Amino acid sequence: MPPHSNTNFLGNVYVTDSIGAIFEETSAREGVIENDAFKDLVNTTKNIAMKIASHVATIRNKKITSSQQGYAPNLKTKEDTIQDKISKLKEKLIVKEEYEKESLVEINDNVTSDVLDNSGFIEEDLTAQQLIADLNDVTTTFIEYVDERLLYRVLSSLGLAISEFTHEIQLCLLNLQLTSQNLELLSEGNAELQKSVFQFSENLSMMVAYTDFFDGTMRSNSNREKNNYDLRKLIKRFIKGMEPTTKRRGYKFNATFDKWGVWTKKIHISEIMSVFMNLFTNACKAIERSGKKEGIISINVTTNESFLTILFEDNGDGIPKDKWAKVFEPLYTTAMPANSYGSDNEYSRGMGLGLAITEEIISEMQGEISIIEPSPEYKTCIKIILPLADESELSEDAY
């Protein structure tokens, strides 16, 4: 049977038995005694409800039973619909090509070669062949797109799981903070215990900072409304959120701006934060791979009349010039990702999706992203160009 319960359907069953010949009320008059008639009524009502559920499932093209033979849902995905249209168009072109070939043979039997050259049939035949070849290329590209879309769907599901996980962790952290305060009081006079309590408090503070940042970013995903943002404030907020990592690793994370009030055109805050997060984690991995003790990450923002330019630099191991274009390809990476409890060295490897998604986000913002020559003290520089919002686009209370 298709899924159904008392929350799926709403209805009433009326039974007339004014003298109580069939149904007997309980002594408290709060129901009827479960005699044979009552059981028959329950079974009949249940069967009717199941019949209705099956009828509704049939109309909605849902399975009636788990072992239903010959069941095939007629609801097609957009990918299936596009694939069907491509196949039908290819079939029509093949028929057209065969028809033109037959026409050429017939004409060749009745006219001279000079007339045939000017008939236009050869040109049309070649056009049909070229269109079929082009459709094959489109099909290949479409299959690649479907594969990428499936990967993005997995990442989207992962984001939902992280959002729920972050929410639950925040509830636990509140209790841990209270425990930490009690431990500080209990450790007074015990230097060794105070040292352990201090380390516990430091790690707890790092978790609180991370969960606060990710919770805010995840919650903003539910709001798909675009807004203008002061990029200067967003970057400072991001740097603040990443302080637990930069402090633990001993990295310097700086930002410079050529002016106040660098306003973006309308964007999703979660998307721009995702861009910063990906570039930051890539920079941390590069510094870790290089083995440098003093890591430096820098964000420099400059503007002109219409655009803002972000230079995201780090002093890690760099990217070879022949790989500058390849790093934006989906699934391009040097190794498999690390497991949950992997070392920092294993963490330095990725899945190969970050920069591909970043490029897609920047492109949808009508911007550009590329790798350029870094400044003298750095090894990698990611350049992002985004359109600036003009004064007419900003609300009165923007500032």
Rosetta blueprint (number, residue, H / E / L):
1 M L
2 P L
3 P L
4 H L
5 S L
6 N L
7 T L
8 N L
9 F L
10 L L
11 G L
12 N L
13 V L
14 Y L
15 V L
16 T L
17 D L
18 S L
19 I L
20 G L
21 A L
22 I L
23 F L
24 E L
25 E E
26 T L
27 S L
28 A L
29 R L
30 E L
31 G L
32 V E
33 I L
34 E L
35 N L
36 D H
37 A H
38 F H
39 K H
40 D H
41 L H
42 V H
43 N H
44 T H
45 T H
46 K H
47 N H
48 I H
49 A H
50 M H
51 K H
52 I H
53 A H
54 S H
55 H H
56 V H
57 A H
58 T H
59 I H
60 R L
61 N L
62 K L
63 K L
64 I L
65 T L
66 S L
67 S L
68 Q L
69 Q L
70 G L
71 Y L
72 A L
73 P L
74 N L
75 L L
76 K L
77 T L
78 K H
79 E H
80 D H
81 T H
82 I H
83 Q H
84 D H
85 K H
86 I H
87 S H
88 K H
89 L H
90 K H
91 E H
92 K H
93 L H
94 I H
95 V H
96 K H
97 E H
98 E H
99 Y H
100 E H
101 K H
102 E H
103 S H
104 L H
105 V H
106 E H
107 I H
108 N H
109 D L
110 N L
111 V L
112 T L
113 S H
114 D H
115 V H
116 L H
117 D H
118 N L
119 S L
120 G L
121 F H
122 I H
123 E H
124 E H
125 D H
126 L H
127 T H
128 A H
129 Q H
130 Q H
131 L H
132 I H
133 A H
134 D H
135 L H
136 N H
137 D H
138 V H
139 T H
140 T H
141 T H
142 F H
143 I H
144 E H
145 Y H
146 V H
147 D H
148 E H
149 R H
150 L H
151 L H
152 Y H
153 R H
154 V H
155 L H
156 S H
157 S H
158 L H
159 G H
160 L H
161 A H
162 I H
163 S H
164 E H
165 F H
166 T H
167 H H
168 E H
169 I H
170 Q H
171 L H
172 C H
173 L H
174 L H
175 N H
176 L H
177 Q H
178 L H
179 T H
180 S H
181 Q H
182 N H
183 L H
184 E H
185 L H
186 L H
187 S L
188 E L
189 G L
190 N L
191 A H
192 E H
193 L H
194 Q H
195 K H
196 S H
197 V H
198 F H
199 Q H
200 F H
201 S H
202 E H
203 N H
204 L H
205 S H
206 M H
207 M H
208 V H
209 A H
210 Y H
211 T H
212 D H
213 F H
214 F H
215 D H
216 G H
217 T H
218 M H
219 R H
220 S H
221 N H
222 S L
223 N L
224 R L
225 E L
226 K L
227 N E
228 N L
229 Y L
230 D E
231 L H
232 R H
233 K H
234 L H
235 I H
236 K H
237 R H
238 F H
239 I H
240 K H
241 G H
242 M L
243 E H
244 P H
245 T H
246 T H
247 K H
248 R H
249 R H
250 G L
251 Y L
252 K E
253 F E
254 N E
255 A E
256 T E
257 F E
258 D L
259 K L
260 W L
261 G L
262 V L
263 W E
264 T E
265 K L
266 K L
267 I E
268 H L
269 I H
270 S H
271 E H
272 I H
273 M H
274 S H
275 V H
276 F H
277 M H
278 N H
279 L H
280 F H
281 T H
282 N H
283 A H
284 C H
285 K H
286 A H
287 I H
288 E H
289 R H
290 S H
291 G L
292 K L
293 K L
294 E L
295 G L
296 I E
297 I E
298 S E
299 I E
300 N E
301 V E
302 T E
303 T E
304 N L
305 E L
306 S L
307 F E
308 L E
309 T E
310 I E
311 L E
312 F E
313 E E
314 D E
315 N L
316 G L
317 D L
318 G L
319 I L
320 P L
321 K H
322 D H
323 K H
324 W L
325 A L
326 K H
327 V H
328 F H
329 E L
330 P L
331 L L
332 Y L
333 T L
334 T L
335 A L
336 M L
337 P L
338 A L
339 N L
340 S L
341 Y L
342 G L
343 S L
344 D H
345 N H
346 E H
347 Y H
348 S L
349 R L
350 G L
351 M L
352 G L
353 L L
354 G H
355 L H
356 A H
357 I H
358 T H
359 E H
360 E H
361 I H
362 I H
363 S H
364 E H
365 M L
366 Q L
367 G L
368 E E
369 I E
370 S E
371 I E
372 I E
373 E L
374 P L
375 S L
376 P L
377 E L
378 Y L
379 K L
380 T E
381 C E
382 I E
383 K E
384 I E
385 I E
386 L E
387 P E
388 L E
389 A L
390 D L
391 E H
392 S H
393 E H
394 L L
395 S L
396 E L
397 D L
398 A L
399 Y L
